[in-house]
Amino acid sequence: MNISLIAHDRKKDEMVDFAIAYEHVLASHRLFATGTTGQRIMESTKLKVHRFLSGPLGGDQQIGAMIAQNEMDLIIFLRDPLMAQPHEPDIIALLRLCDVHNIPLATNLGTAEVLVKALERGDLSWREVVHD
């Protein structure tokens, strides 16, 4: 599966901890991330991550394009709800695309853990049918 890992600045440490905790699950999938988040994950784990631009420079839109083309299967986007984001319209567009295309989306650590456990059990294998 193609999985995107995105985290706002104040959530990057949480994303790295998440990637470390679930490295054994994530390792068998293709990972994508916005710039700094991907770099930090690769520095802290043995995971290989395809890095896009940082979010404010268009990384969210690059991931959104993959969603629109049915090339993304799961999004984990640890958002910081207490900090205004200068690229908020891009973030809203990304969330909207997930809803339009029925892409599982986690915006906080609790939901991310539920989704990665489901991924580990094979509960998201219906996405493979969508690709066929």
N, C-alpha and C positions, 0 to 999 in steps of 0.2 A: 504494500500500500504506500501511497505518497502521503506523507505527513508534514504539515507546516508547523514550525515552532516560532512563535512571535512573542516578544515581551517588551513592555514599556520599560524605561530606564529603571524605575524603582522596583520593578518586578524581575529584573534579569537574574538576581541572585536566586530567587525562587525557581526560575526556569532551569538554571544550572543544577540546583539541588534535585529538581524533578528528573532531569535527564540522567543524573548520576543514579538516582534511586531506581529508575526504570530502564537503564541502559540495556539490560538483558532483553527487554521487550522491543525497544526501539531499534536495536541493532539489526533486526531482520527486515527492516522496512527502509524505504528511500526517504531521507529526511531533507527538508528544505527549511530555510530560516531567513529572516532579515539579517542584514550585515553583522552588527555587533553581537546580537544574540547567537547567531551561528558560530561566530569566532569563539565566543566564551564557552559554548558547549563543546566545541572541538578541543579547546585547551584543557578542559576538565574531564573529558571522557575519551574513549577510543572511537567514538561515533564519527562517521563521515557525514558532513552536512553540506548540501549545495547552498551557497549563500547568495541571496539577492542583495539589492541595494538596501540601505537602512530605510525604515518606514517613511520618515519625512521626505526622503529623496526618491520615493517611488516603489520601494520594496513591497508595500501593502498592495499596490496596484499590480505588480508583477505576479504576486500570489493570486490576486483576484482574477487575473487573466487565465491562470491555470484552472481555477474553479470554473470559470465560464466555459472552458474547453473540456470539462469533465476529466481533468488530469490531476485533481487533488481529492484525497479521500477523507482526510481528517485534519482539523485545524485546532491547535492549542494556542490560544492568544491570551496570555496573561496581561490583562489591561489594568491600568492604574485609574480607578474611578475618581480618585481625589485630586488628580492633576489635569489641568486643561492641556490638550494636545493641539499643536498648531496644524496638524494634518487630520483633524477630526472628520472632515468629509470623506477622506479616503478610508478611514476606519469604519465609518458607518456603511460605506459602499461595500467593503469586504464582508461585514456581518450580513448585509442584505443579500449578497451573492450566495452566502452559505445557506440562507433561508430559501432562496429561489431554487437552488440546485440540491437541496436536502443533504448538505454536507454536515456531518457531525462537528459541532463546535463547542469548545470549552473556553470560557473567558475568566475562569478562576481555578485555583488549585484543586478545590473539591471536585469540580466537574471533570477536570483533567484526569484526576485519579480514577474516577468512575469509567471514563472512556478508555484509558489505557488498560484497565483491568478487563473491560469488554473486548478490547483488541486482543489481549493475551488469551482470552477464552475462545476467540473466533466468532464472537457475536457480531462483528462488523463485516463478516465475509460476504454479506449481501452486496457490498460495494464492488466486489469482483464481478458479479453478475452484471452490474451496470456498465462495466467496461466491455463486456462481450457483445 
